[in-house]
């Protein structure tokens, strides 16, 4: 702290000296009408070395350093991409997660969502949104699959491009992440992604390249992982040779939070901004590296220039102050719901859906029927304005129908976060939560430093997200009354780095002496002790409860307090289903199944959900199964289910959107942006160890399933409708030169009785693929809206690299002459039309 104070004082002194020589000059950088680069040039000429260094590191966890003598205020960042994640906990619109947006196959809709999030970002006082995520879904077990788009680089690039154009069109900048080959959470801070050059260029880089070249994102975020032995943040080939030189990128590179491990090596690699602040490796250490000649002034100027470009682009100079926070936050509920409607995928339907208007009774079953499961865990989690459960939405959509609900089973792997409605600080139950008191001393002596009512019982005290910082307290106490809803066995659980003690009804039931198990479920993925105790409680009375927590004095300080209520009745759920005209079973992820920091070990539904589905299918032949998850799940009962719907993690409008789809008000049009394997064993990616060889090469996702002849549960691009579509008259040139633009044209007709949307997918397949080459690749698509009986000519221009591959030896793309099939289909496994084309060399 002392060295940082001295450094800031020296910076201020040098700034005052520099100012005297600049006062008489015209300040072009303040002229909004001047060209951006002229303003950048002018401001760069006014900055001292100390000020340039100051610009290359954060001021705090989400703010950048101001240069007050030049009228440059602090610039603020905020997390995305599902919505604006306010550090102060203010609400924002929660949109469908990334994979759900990709399931729309609609870049225009994604642009509207991006624009809405961009405007909300401005209202929250931020200029840079840390989104979108365009990393490839290499394995369905990746814990962060929900946040990204697809296993296919072309689809990921197009959806990401739509998002970026929309968001930046609203006047903010985005940060495209996580660059690059960031495809797992296991060992994510140290793992080495070992990828051959061709696979890197053809699978893991194209989405970034598309967005960078066509969308000009203000920022690119360098990932935690290593790439072929070098951390992304220290990888000069990645950040400078490829990104800034070959691709001509003019924006700035920011580290993922805590991803910087060195000073000169990182700066020289092309890292422009260390986050979070205050800096661990830049700042004073960078000043010393410059003085010792380890970082040249030319390199420093290149880094600083990119930050200056951000300052000019953001409008910070014109404002002169940090962007103000709006008094009232905008909400985009209608857009969130329409996006969720278009994302929902009808996986299977034998006439059960939509629910008939004649229905008199409906059984709503399952652990996800009456919970709000709308987004994944981690840095993308957004505080919603308001939410609804699928059960509530169905009741609202079917006012004349008797709806009976039974949970059936519990799908939580560990006791979920405690429900604040089961607590009160005192005897007045109209106030929920627990009285929270914070102390400066670990023994809780002296006057409290803070008091509040706690309603959330996941406490990130300090750590990676907020940056290691002084908490202001050494211990705290949550205290009040617990009101059990039902009699039975309750599980009380804590997971924390410090010492947690639970006292219930005057007795200590859990302490540091209690048995523990390592639990990795949080953003860091560290094995932190979880302690759980079972207690028999009676409904109809209250129990005094107190949780005392003493900080563990660790760099990452964390506590979660969970309660598992008595298990629901399986037999009741079966009986409810048997007595209804139809049933809808809601299964899927628990509150911790998918999240940043850890991967899944299995693709199976957690708990006894498969057993529940089997029983409900046997009890009621008119059953639809709804899967509420952000990634693929196995479904061993799929052959028996009349209807299956994937609602994803659909954002705040998801429950109403699903009700509209189930009742037929909305015709589903979503398509899978990822392959759903039939079995966990079909995913052969190895996520163990400090090195991850990308030994599958180009055969990622559907490319690998087709190459190996393995039949998935549901293929990439699959998705049904309540109407039907006919493809005809596919045409394409019989012969083309490599590098020429190629278009495929066909006629699409709606042959059903409902209006609907179809995604026409164009795949290219070499007649004789070389060993290790993908036998089929998506090269274009178009989403078409047709009225019943209507037809349209659809023209799809193929990806310019449709017939090219990266030549690692020559370091360039080259056309591969030969014969190919142009295939038009409703999915990668449902090809409706095809024709051959001959490609010649340039």
C-alpha positions in Angstrom: 0.0 0.0 0.0 2.9 2.4 0.9 4.6 1.8 -2.5 1.3 2.4 -4.3 0.7 5.7 -2.4 4.1 6.9 -3.4 3.6 5.9 -7.0 0.3 7.8 -7.2 1.9 10.9 -5.6 4.7 10.8 -8.2 2.1 10.4 -11.0 0.3 13.5 -9.8 3.5 15.5 -9.6 4.5 14.5 -13.1 1.0 15.3 -14.4 1.2 18.8 -12.9 4.5 19.5 -14.6 3.2 18.2 -18.0 0.1 20.2 -17.7 1.9 23.6 -17.7 3.3 22.9 -21.2 0.0 21.9 -22.6 -2.4 24.5 -21.3 -1.8 26.9 -24.1 -2.3 24.3 -26.8 -5.6 23.5 -28.4 -6.9 20.4 -26.8 -7.9 18.4 -29.9 -8.7 15.3 -27.7 -11.7 17.3 -26.3 -13.1 18.1 -29.7 -15.9 15.7 -30.3 -16.0 16.6 -34.0 -12.3 15.7 -34.6 -11.5 12.2 -36.0 -11.0 9.6 -33.3 -7.3 8.9 -34.2 -6.5 12.6 -34.2 -8.0 12.8 -30.7 -6.1 9.8 -29.6 -2.8 11.2 -31.0 -3.4 14.5 -29.2 -4.2 12.8 -25.8 -1.2 10.4 -26.1 1.0 13.4 -26.6 -0.2 14.9 -23.3 0.2 11.8 -21.1 3.3 11.3 -19.0 4.8 7.8 -18.7 3.3 7.5 -15.2 -0.1 8.3 -16.6 0.2 5.8 -19.4 1.2 3.2 -16.8 -1.8 4.2 -14.7 -4.1 3.6 -17.6 -2.9 0.0 -17.9 -4.4 -1.2 -14.6 -7.7 -1.1 -12.9 -8.5 1.3 -10.1 -10.8 -1.3 -8.4 -12.6 -4.5 -9.3 -14.7 -2.9 -12.0 -13.3 0.6 -12.6 -10.3 2.1 -14.4 -8.1 4.9 -13.2 -9.0 8.5 -14.0 -6.5 11.1 -15.2 -8.0 14.1 -13.4 -5.6 16.8 -14.7 -6.8 16.1 -18.2 -10.5 15.8 -17.3 -10.6 12.0 -17.8 -12.9 10.4 -15.4 -13.0 6.7 -14.3 -14.5 4.3 -16.7 -16.6 1.4 -15.3 -17.1 -2.1 -16.5 -19.8 -4.6 -15.7 -20.3 -8.3 -16.2 -22.7 -9.9 -18.8 -23.7 -11.6 -21.1 -27.2 -12.7 -19.8 -27.8 -9.2 -18.6 -26.1 -6.5 -16.5 -24.6 -7.9 -13.4 -24.6 -5.0 -11.0 -21.9 -5.1 -8.3 -24.4 -3.3 -6.1 -27.0 -5.9 -6.6 -29.4 -3.7 -8.5 -31.8 -5.6 -10.8 -31.6 -5.9 -14.5 -33.4 -7.8 -17.2 -32.3 -11.4 -17.3 -32.3 -12.6 -20.9 -32.0 -16.3 -22.0 -28.4 -17.6 -21.5 -26.0 -17.8 -24.4 -26.7 -21.3 -25.6 -30.5 -20.5 -25.6 -29.8 -17.4 -27.7 -27.9 -19.6 -30.1 -30.8 -22.0 -30.2 -32.9 -19.2 -31.8 -30.4 -19.3 -34.8 -31.4 -15.7 -35.2 -28.6 -13.1 -35.2 -31.1 -10.3 -35.7 -32.9 -11.2 -32.5 -29.6 -11.6 -30.7 -28.7 -8.0 -31.9 -32.0 -6.7 -30.3 -31.1 -8.4 -27.1 -27.5 -7.0 -27.3 -28.9 -3.5 -27.9 -31.3 -3.8 -24.9 -28.4 -5.0 -22.6 -26.3 -2.2 -24.0 -28.8 0.4 -23.0 -29.2 -1.1 -19.5 -25.4 -1.1 -19.2 -25.5 2.7 -19.7 -28.2 3.0 -17.1 -26.1 1.1 -14.6 -23.3 3.7 -15.1 -21.0 1.4 -17.1 -19.2 1.8 -20.5 -17.9 -1.7 -21.1 -19.8 -4.9 -20.9 -17.8 -8.1 -20.3 -19.5 -10.1 -22.9 -20.2 -12.1 -25.1 -18.7 -15.5 -24.6 -17.9 -17.2 -27.9 -15.8 -20.2 -26.8 -16.7 -23.5 -28.4 -18.6 -26.2 -26.6 -15.9 -28.8 -26.8 -17.6 -31.1 -24.2 -21.2 -31.1 -22.9 -19.7 -31.5 -19.4 -18.1 -28.0 -19.4 -19.7 -26.2 -16.5 -20.0 -22.9 -18.5 -21.7 -24.3 -21.6 -24.8 -22.3 -20.8 -22.9 -19.0 -21.1 -21.5 -19.6 -24.6 -23.2 -20.4 -27.9 -22.4 -23.5 -29.8 -20.1 -26.4 -30.7 -19.9 -24.9 -34.2 -17.6 -22.0 -34.9 -19.7 -20.5 -37.7 -23.0 -20.5 -35.7 -21.1 -19.1 -32.7 -19.5 -16.4 -34.8 -22.8 -15.3 -36.3 -24.7 -15.2 -33.0 -21.8 -13.4 -31.3 -21.6 -10.9 -34.1 -25.3 -10.1 -33.8 -24.8 -9.5 -30.0 -21.8 -7.2 -30.4 -23.4 -5.1 -33.2 -26.5 -4.6 -31.1 -24.7 -3.8 -27.8 -22.1 -1.5 -29.3 -24.8 0.2 -31.4 -26.3 1.3 -28.1 -23.2 3.3 -27.3 -21.2 0.9 -25.1 -18.2 -1.3 -25.7 -18.1 -5.1 -25.3 -15.3 -7.4 -24.2 -15.2 -10.5 -26.4 -14.2 -13.5 -24.3 -12.4 -15.8 -23.4 -9.5 -15.6 -25.8 -8.7 -18.4 -26.6 -9.2 -22.2 -26.3 -11.0 -21.8 -23.0 -13.2 -24.8 -22.9 -13.3 -26.2 -19.4 -13.5 -25.2 -15.8 -11.4 -28.0 -14.3 -8.0 -26.6 -13.4 -9.1 -23.5 -15.3 -6.4 -21.2 -13.9 -3.5 -23.5 -14.8 -4.7 -25.9 -17.5 -2.7 -26.0 -20.7 -4.9 -26.4 -23.8 -2.6 -28.3 -26.2 -4.1 -27.6 -29.7 -2.5 -28.2 -33.1 -2.5 -25.1 -35.3 -5.1 -26.2 -37.8 -7.6 -27.2 -35.1 -7.0 -23.9 -33.4 -7.6 -21.9 -36.6 -10.6 -23.9 -37.8 -12.5 -24.6 -34.6 -11.4 -22.4 -31.7 -10.5 -19.1 -33.4 -13.1 -18.5 -36.2 -15.8 -17.1 -33.9 -13.4 -14.6 -32.5 -12.1 -13.7 -35.9 -15.6 -13.2 -37.3 -16.6 -10.8 -34.5 -13.3 -9.0 -34.4 -13.1 -8.3 -38.2 -16.9 -7.6 -38.7 -18.0 -6.3 -35.3 -14.9 -4.3 -34.0 -15.4 -5.1 -30.3 -13.8 -2.5 -28.1 -12.1 -5.1 -26.0 -11.0 -8.7 -26.1 -10.5 -10.6 -22.8 -7.5 -12.9 -22.5 -8.4 -16.2 -20.8 -6.9 -17.9 -17.7 -5.6 -21.0 -19.5 -2.4 -21.7 -21.2 -2.3 -22.4 -24.9 0.5 -24.8 -25.9 2.5 -24.1 -22.8 2.0 -20.3 -22.5 -0.6 -18.5 -20.5 -3.0 -16.6 -22.8 -2.1 -13.4 -21.0 1.6 -13.9 -21.8 1.1 -15.3 -25.3 2.6 -12.8 -27.8 1.7 -14.9 -30.8 -2.0 -14.9 -29.7 -2.3 -11.3 -28.5 0.0 -9.4 -30.9 1.1 -11.5 -33.9 -2.4 -12.9 -34.5 -4.9 -10.6 -33.0 -3.3 -7.2 -33.4 -1.1 -7.7 -36.5 -2.7 -10.4 -38.7 -6.3 -9.5 -37.8 -5.6 -5.8 -37.5 -7.3 -5.3 -34.2 -7.3 -1.8 -32.8 -9.1 -2.3 -29.5 -7.6 -3.2 -26.1 -6.9 -6.6 -24.5 -8.0 -7.0 -20.9 -7.0 -9.8 -18.6 -9.6 -12.1 -17.1 -9.8 -11.2 -13.4 -6.5 -12.4 -11.9 -5.1 -13.9 -15.0 -1.9 -11.8 -15.0 1.2 -13.6 -13.7 4.1 -11.4 -14.7 5.0 -7.8 -15.6 7.3 -7.4 -18.6 6.4 -10.7 -20.2 2.7 -9.9 -20.1 3.0 -6.3 -21.3 5.3 -7.3 -24.1 2.9 -10.0 -25.1 0.2 -7.4 -25.8 -1.8 -7.2 -22.6 -3.1 -3.7 -22.3 -5.1 -3.8 -19.0 -4.6 -5.8 -15.8 -7.8 -6.4 -13.9 -8.9 -6.2 -11.2 -7.3 -3.2 -9.6 -5.3 -2.2 -7.8 -2.6 -4.0 -9.9 -0.5 -6.9 -8.7 1.9 -6.9 -11.6 1.5 -3.6 -13.5 1.5 -0.2 -11.7 4.8 0.3 -9.8 6.2 -2.9 -11.1 5.6 -1.8 -14.7 7.3 1.5 -14.0 10.3 -0.3 -12.8 10.3 -2.6 -15.9 10.2 0.4 -18.1 13.1 2.1 -16.2 15.1 -1.1 -16.5 14.5 -1.4 -20.3 12.5 -4.6 -20.0 9.5 -2.8 -21.6 10.3 -0.3 -24.3 8.5 3.0 -24.5 7.2 1.9 -28.0 5.5 -1.1 -26.4 4.2 1.0 -23.6 2.8 3.5 -26.1 1.0 0.8 -28.1 -0.6 -0.5 -24.9 -1.6 2.9 -23.7 -2.8 4.1 -27.1 -5.4 1.3 -27.0 -6.7 2.5 -23.6 -6.8 6.1 -24.8 -8.9 4.9 -27.8 -11.3 3.4 -25.3 -11.4 6.7 -23.4 -12.3 8.6 -26.6 -14.8 6.1 -27.8 -16.6 6.0 -24.5 -17.5 9.6 -24.4 -15.8 9.9 -21.0 -14.0 13.1 -22.1 -17.2 14.9 -23.1 -18.8 13.9 -19.8 -15.9 14.8 -17.6 -17.3 12.7 -14.8 -17.9 9.0 -14.4 -21.1 7.9 -16.1 -24.0 8.5 -13.7 -26.3 5.7 -12.6 -29.9 6.1 -13.7 -32.5 6.8 -11.0 -34.7 4.1 -12.5 -33.4 1.1 -14.3 -35.0 0.2 -17.7 -36.5 -3.2 -18.1 -37.0 -5.2 -21.3 -39.4 -7.9 -20.1 -41.3 -8.3 -23.4 -38.0 -8.8 -25.4 -36.7 -11.3 -22.8 -39.9 -13.3 -23.2 -39.9 -13.3 -27.0 -36.3 -14.3 -27.0 -37.1 -17.2 -24.7 -40.0 -18.2 -26.9 -37.8 -18.4 -30.0 -35.1 -20.3 -28.1 -37.3 -23.2 -26.8 -36.7 -26.4 -28.7 -39.4 -29.0 -29.4 -37.2 -32.2 -29.3 -40.0 -34.7 -29.8 -43.8 -34.7 -30.3 -46.2 -37.4 -31.2 -49.4 -35.3 -30.9 -49.4 -34.5 -27.2 -48.4 -30.9 -27.8 -49.8 -28.3 -27.9 -52.1 -29.1 -25.0 -55.7 -29.3 -26.4 -58.2 -26.6 -25.6 -60.5 -29.4 -24.2 -58.2 -30.3 -21.4 -59.9 -30.2 -18.0 -57.1 -31.2 -15.6 -53.3 -31.1 -15.8 -50.7 -32.6 -13.6 -47.5 -30.5 -13.1 -44.8 -32.7 -11.7 -41.1 -32.4 -11.0 -38.4 -30.6 -9.0 -38.1 -27.8 -11.5 -41.8 -27.1 -11.9 -42.1 -24.6 -9.0 -38.6 -23.1 -8.9 -36.9 -20.3 -10.7 -34.2 -21.9 -12.8 -33.4 -19.2 -15.3 -29.6 -18.7 -15.5 -26.4 -20.4 -14.6 -24.0 -19.7 -11.7 -21.0 -17.5 -11.6 -20.0 -14.1 -12.9 -22.8 -14.0 -15.4 -25.6 -14.3 -12.7 -27.9 -11.3 -12.8 -30.3 -10.0 -10.1 -33.8 -10.2 -11.8 -36.6 -7.6 -11.5 -39.1 -10.3 -10.8 -39.6 -13.9 -11.7 -42.2 -16.6 -12.2 -42.1 -20.4 -12.0 -43.4 -22.7 -14.7 -46.2 -23.8 -12.4 -47.4 -20.2 -11.9 -47.2 -19.5 -15.6 -49.2 -22.5 -16.5 -51.9 -21.6 -14.0 -52.0 -18.1 -15.5 -52.2 -19.5 -19.0 -54.9 -22.1 -18.2 -57.4 -20.4 -15.9 -60.2 -22.9 -16.5 -58.0 -26.0 -16.0 -57.6 -27.8 -12.7 -53.8 -28.0 -12.1 -52.4 -30.3 -9.5 -48.7 -30.1 -8.5 -46.4 -32.6 -6.9 -42.6 -32.3 -6.7 -41.9 -36.0 -6.7 -38.1 -35.9 -6.1 -35.3 -33.6 -5.1 -32.6 -32.9 -7.6 -30.2 -30.9 -5.5 -26.7 -32.5 -5.1 -26.1 -30.6 -1.9 -28.6 -28.6 0.3 -29.5 -25.5 -1.7 -29.2 -22.0 -0.6 -31.5 -21.4 2.4 -34.9 -19.9 1.6 -35.2 -16.5 3.4 -39.0 -17.0 3.6 -38.5 -19.7 6.2 -36.8 -17.2 8.5 -37.8 -14.1 10.4 -35.5 -11.8 12.4 -38.1 -11.8 15.2 -41.6 -13.1 15.9 -43.2 -10.9 13.1 -43.3 -13.3 10.1 -44.1 -10.5 7.7 -40.4 -9.7 7.8 -38.3 -12.5 6.3 -34.6 -13.2 6.6 -32.2 -13.1 9.5 -30.8 -10.3 11.6 -27.1 -9.9 10.5 -24.5 -8.3 12.7 -20.9 -7.7 11.6 -17.9 -7.4 14.0 -14.4 -6.1 13.7 -13.1 -8.7 16.1 -13.2 -12.4 15.6 -14.6 -13.0 19.1 -17.6 -10.7 18.2 -16.7 -8.3 21.1 -17.2 -4.6 20.9 -19.7 -2.6 18.9 -20.9 -4.0 15.6 -19.5 -2.3 12.5 -22.7 -3.0 10.5 -26.2 -4.3 10.9 -28.7 -5.5 8.2 -31.4 -8.1 7.5 -29.8 -10.9 5.5 -32.0 -12.5 2.8 -29.3 -14.2 0.7 -27.1 -16.8 2.3 -24.3 -17.1 -0.2 -21.7 -14.6 1.1 -18.7 -13.9 -1.1 -16.7 -11.9 1.4 -13.7 -11.3 -0.8 -12.0 -13.0 -3.6 -11.4 -13.3 -7.3 -14.6 -11.5 -8.5 -14.2 -8.5 -6.2 -10.5 -8.6 -5.9 -8.8 -9.4 -2.6 -9.8 -6.6 -0.3 -10.3 -5.7 3.4 -13.7 -6.8 4.4 -14.2 -4.4 7.2 -15.2 -7.2 9.6 -13.6 -10.4 11.0 -16.8 -12.2 12.0 -20.6 -12.0 11.6 -23.8 -13.5 13.0 -27.0 -14.4 11.3 -29.8 -14.8 13.9 -33.6 -15.2 14.1 -36.3 -17.8 14.0 -36.7 -20.8 11.6 -40.2 -21.8 10.7 -40.4 -25.2 9.1 -43.2 -25.7 6.5 -43.5 -29.4 7.1 -42.5 -31.9 9.7 -39.6 -34.2 8.9 -35.8 -34.4 8.4 -34.0 -31.1 7.5 -30.4 -30.9 6.4 -28.5 -27.8 7.5 -25.2 -27.2 5.6 -22.4 -24.7 5.4 -19.5 -24.4 2.9 -16.9 -21.9 3.9 -13.2 -21.1 4.2 -13.6 -19.9 7.8 -15.3 -21.3 10.9 -19.1 -21.6 10.8 -21.2 -22.7 13.8 -24.9 -23.3 13.7 -27.0 -23.2 16.9 -30.6 -24.4 16.6 -33.1 -24.3 19.5 -30.3 -23.6 21.9 -28.1 -26.5 20.8 -24.9 -26.5 18.7 -25.8 -28.8 15.7 -22.9 -27.9 13.4 -19.3 -26.6 13.9 -15.8 -26.9 12.6 -15.6 -30.3 14.5 -18.4 -31.7 12.3 -17.4 -34.1 9.5 -16.8 -32.4 6.2 -16.4 -33.2 2.5 -14.6 -31.1 -0.1 -17.0 -29.3 -2.4 -15.7 -27.5 -5.6 -19.0 -25.8 -6.6 -18.1 -22.1 -6.9 -16.4 -19.8 -9.3 -12.9 -20.7 -8.2 -13.5 -24.5 -8.1 -11.4 -24.9 -5.0 -12.2 -27.9 -2.7 -13.7 -26.0 0.3 -15.1 -28.0 3.2 -18.9 -28.6 3.3 -20.4 -29.7 6.5 -24.0 -31.1 6.7 -26.1 -32.2 9.6 -29.6 -33.7 9.7 -32.2 -32.6 12.3 -35.8 -33.7 12.9 -38.2 -30.7 13.1 -41.9 -30.1 13.5 -44.1 -27.8 11.5 -46.3 -25.3 13.3 -43.6 -23.9 15.6 -40.5 -21.8 15.4 -36.9 -22.6 16.2 -34.4 -20.1 17.4 -31.4 -20.3 15.0 -28.0 -18.6 15.0 -25.1 -18.9 12.5 -21.8 -17.5 13.7 -19.0 -17.2 11.1 -15.4 -16.2 11.7 -13.4 -15.3 8.6 -10.7 -17.8 7.6 -8.3 -14.9 6.6 -7.8 -16.6 3.2 -7.3 -14.8 -0.1 -10.7 -16.1 -1.2 -13.3 -15.7 1.6 -16.6 -17.4 1.1 -19.6 -18.8 3.0 -22.8 -20.5 1.8 -25.6 -21.7 4.1 -28.0 -24.2 2.7 -31.1 -26.1 3.9 -32.6 -29.2 2.4 -36.3 -29.5 3.3 -37.9 -32.9 3.9 -37.9 -35.0 0.7 -41.1 -34.9 -1.4 -43.4 -37.9 -1.9 -42.7 -39.9 -5.0 -46.0 -41.9 -4.8 -48.0 -38.6 -4.5 -46.5 -37.4 -7.8 -47.4 -40.7 -9.6 -51.0 -40.5 -8.2 -51.4 -36.9 -9.3 -50.2 -37.7 -12.8 -52.5 -40.8 -13.0 -55.6 -38.7 -12.1 -55.1 -35.9 -14.8 -56.0 -35.6 -18.5 -52.3 -34.9 -19.2 -49.1 -34.4 -17.4 -46.0 -32.1 -17.8 -42.9 -33.2 -16.0 -40.2 -30.6 -15.3 -36.7 -31.9 -14.8 -33.2 -30.5 -15.3 -30.4 -28.9 -13.5 -30.3 -28.1 -9.8 -29.2 -24.8 -8.4 -25.6 -26.0 -8.6 -25.5 -28.4 -11.5 -24.1 -25.8 -13.9 -21.8 -23.0 -13.0 -18.6 -21.2 -13.5 -15.6 -22.8 -11.8 -16.4 -26.5 -12.1 -17.4 -29.1 -14.7 -20.0 -31.8 -14.6 -18.8 -35.4 -14.1 -21.9 -36.9 -15.7 -24.5 -35.9 -18.3 -27.3 -37.6 -16.4 -30.1 -35.7 -14.7 -29.1 -35.3 -11.0 -30.9 -37.2 -8.3 -33.8 -39.6 -9.1 -35.3 -37.5 -11.9 -35.0 -40.3 -14.5 -36.9 -42.7 -12.2 -39.6 -40.0 -11.7 -40.0 -39.5 -15.5 -40.3 -43.3 -16.1 -43.0 -43.5 -13.4 -45.0 -40.5 -14.8 -44.8 -41.8 -18.3 -46.2 -45.2 -17.1 -48.9 -43.4 -15.2 -50.1 -41.1 -17.9 -49.7 -41.7 -21.7 -50.2 -38.0 -22.4 -47.1 -36.7 -20.8 -44.7 -34.0 -22.0 -41.3 -33.8 -20.4 -39.7 -30.4 -20.1 -35.9 -30.2 -19.6 -34.8 -27.0 -17.8 -31.0 -27.0 -18.3 -28.2 -25.0 -20.0 -26.5 -28.0 -21.5 -27.1 -31.5 -22.8 -28.7 -34.1 -20.5 -29.1 -37.8 -21.2 -32.7 -39.1 -21.4 -32.8 -42.9 -21.2 -36.6 -42.7 -21.3 -36.8 -40.7 -24.5 -38.2 -43.5 -26.6 -41.2 -43.7 -24.2 -41.9 -40.0 -23.9 -44.6 -38.7 -26.3 -43.2 -35.2 -26.2 -39.9 -33.6 -25.0 -39.2 -29.9 -24.8 -35.9 -28.1 -24.0 -36.6 -24.8 -22.3 -32.9 -24.1 -21.5 -32.1 -21.6 -18.8 -34.5 -19.1 -20.3 -34.2 -15.9 -18.4 -36.9 -14.0 -16.6 -39.5 -14.5 -19.3 -38.9 -18.2 -19.7 -41.8 -19.5 -17.6 -44.4 -17.4 -19.6 -42.6 -18.3 -22.9 -42.9 -22.0 -22.1 -46.5 -21.7 -21.2 -47.2 -20.1 -24.5 -45.4 -22.9 -26.4 -47.1 -25.7 -24.4 -50.5 -24.2 -25.0 -49.9 -23.5 -28.7 -50.0 -19.7 -28.5 -46.4 -19.8 -29.8 -45.1 -22.2 -32.4 -41.7 -23.4 -31.3 -38.8 -22.7 -33.7 -35.6 -23.3 -31.7 -32.9 -25.6 -33.0 -30.1 -27.3 -31.1 -26.8 -25.4 -31.3 -25.1 -28.4 -29.7 -25.3 -32.2 -30.0 -27.2 -34.1 -27.3 -25.3 -37.4 -26.7 -27.2 -40.5 -25.9 -24.9 -41.5 -23.1 -22.3 -39.9 -20.8 -19.7 -42.3 -22.2 -20.2 -40.9 -25.7 -18.4 -37.8 -24.6 -14.8 -39.0 -24.5 -13.0 -35.7 -23.7 -10.6 -36.0 -20.8 -10.7 -33.1 -18.4 -8.3 -34.4 -15.9 -4.7 -33.2 -15.3 -2.9 -29.9 -15.9 -2.7 -30.5 -19.6 -5.6 -31.1 -21.9 -4.6 -32.6 -25.3 -7.2 -31.6 -27.9 -6.6 -35.0 -29.5 -10.0 -35.1 -31.2 -8.7 -32.4 -33.5 -11.3 -31.1 -35.9 -13.9 -33.7 -34.9 -15.7 -31.6 -32.3 -19.5 -32.0 -31.7 -21.6 -33.2 -34.6 -18.5 -33.5 -36.9 -17.1 -36.2 -34.6 -20.4 -38.0 -34.2 -20.8 -38.3 -37.9 -17.2 -39.3 -38.5 -17.4 -42.0 -35.9 -20.8 -43.3 -36.8 -22.2 -42.7 -33.3 -25.9 -41.8 -33.2 -26.6 -39.0 -30.8 -29.8 -38.6 -28.7 -30.6 -35.5 -30.7 -28.5 -34.1 -33.5 -27.0 -30.7 -33.9 -29.5 -28.4 -35.6 -32.5 -30.5 -34.6 -35.8 -28.9 -33.5 -39.4 -29.6 -34.4 -42.4 -27.3 -35.1 -46.2 -27.6 -34.8 -46.2 -27.2 -38.6 -44.2 -28.8 -41.3 -41.9 -27.6 -44.1 -41.0 -28.9 -47.5 -37.7 -28.3 -49.2 -37.3 -28.3 -53.0 -35.4 -27.1 -56.0 -31.9 -26.8 -54.4 -29.5 -25.2 -56.8 -25.8 -24.2 -56.6 -23.1 -23.7 -59.2 -21.8 -27.0 -60.7 -18.3 -25.7 -60.8 -16.6 -22.8 -58.9 -13.1 -21.5 -58.4 -11.8 -21.6 -54.8 -12.3 -18.2 -53.1 -15.4 -17.3 -55.1 -18.6 -16.5 -53.3 -21.0 -19.4 -53.5 -24.7 -19.3 -52.9 -27.2 -22.1 -52.4 -30.8 -21.4 -53.5 -33.9 -23.5 -52.7 -37.7 -23.3 -52.2 -39.1 -23.6 -48.8 -42.9 -24.2 -48.3 -45.0 -24.3 -45.1 -47.1 -27.5 -45.6 -48.9 -27.3 -42.3 -51.8 -25.4 -40.9 -49.9 -23.1 -38.6 -47.6 -20.2 -39.2 -44.1 -21.1 -38.3 -40.3 -20.5 -38.6 -37.8 -22.9 -40.1 -34.0 -22.7 -40.0 -32.7 -23.7 -43.4 -29.2 -25.2 -42.7 -26.6 -25.5 -45.4 -23.8 -28.1 -44.9 -20.8 -28.8 -47.0 -19.4 -32.4 -47.2 -16.3 -33.5 -49.2 -17.0 -36.6 -51.2 -13.7 -38.1 -50.1 -12.7 -36.5 -46.8 -9.1 -37.0 -45.7 -8.4 -38.8 -42.5 -9.2 -36.6 -39.5 -11.2 -34.1 -41.6 -14.8 -33.5 -40.7 -17.3 -35.3 -43.0 -19.8 -32.5 -42.7 -19.6 -28.8 -41.8 -22.2 -26.1 -41.3 -21.5 -23.3 -43.8 -24.6 -21.1 -43.8 -28.2 -20.8 -42.5 -31.3 -18.7 -42.7 -34.3 -18.5 -40.5 -37.5 -18.1 -42.4 -41.0 -17.2 -41.2 -43.9 -18.6 -43.3 -47.7 -18.5 -43.2 -49.6 -21.7 -43.7 -49.2 -22.7 -47.4 -46.8 -20.0 -48.2 -43.5 -20.6 -50.0 -40.3 -18.6 -50.4 -37.1 -18.8 -52.3 -34.3 -18.9 -49.9 -30.8 -17.8 -50.9 -27.9 -18.6 -48.5 -24.4 -17.4 -49.2 -21.8 -19.8 -47.9 -19.0 -19.1 -45.5 -16.1 -17.8 -47.6 -13.9 -20.6 -46.3 -16.4 -23.3 -47.1 -13.9 -25.1 -49.3 -10.7 -24.1 -47.5 -8.5 -25.3 -44.7 -5.6 -23.9 -42.8 -2.2 -25.0 -44.0 -0.1 -25.1 -40.8 3.2 -25.4 -42.7 2.6 -22.4 -44.9 0.7 -20.5 -42.2 -2.2 -19.5 -44.4 -5.6 -20.6 -45.7 -5.8 -22.5 -48.9 -8.5 -23.9 -51.1 -8.9 -27.7 -51.2 -9.9 -28.6 -54.8 -12.3 -31.5 -55.3 -15.9 -32.6 -55.3 -18.3 -31.6 -52.5 -21.9 -32.1 -51.6 -24.0 -29.0 -50.8 -26.7 -30.2 -48.5 -29.8 -28.4 -47.3 -31.5 -29.7 -44.2 -33.6 -29.1 -41.1 -30.7 -30.5 -39.0 -27.3 -32.0 -39.5 -29.1 -35.4 -39.5 -32.2 -34.4 -41.5 -30.9 -33.5 -44.9 -33.7 -32.7 -47.3 -31.9 -31.7 -50.5 -28.3 -32.1 -51.9 -26.3 -31.6 -55.0 -22.7 -31.9 -56.0 -20.3 -29.1 -56.8 -16.7 -29.2 -58.1 -14.2 -26.8 -56.6 -11.1 -25.9 -58.5 -7.9 -24.1 -57.2 -7.7 -20.3 -57.2 
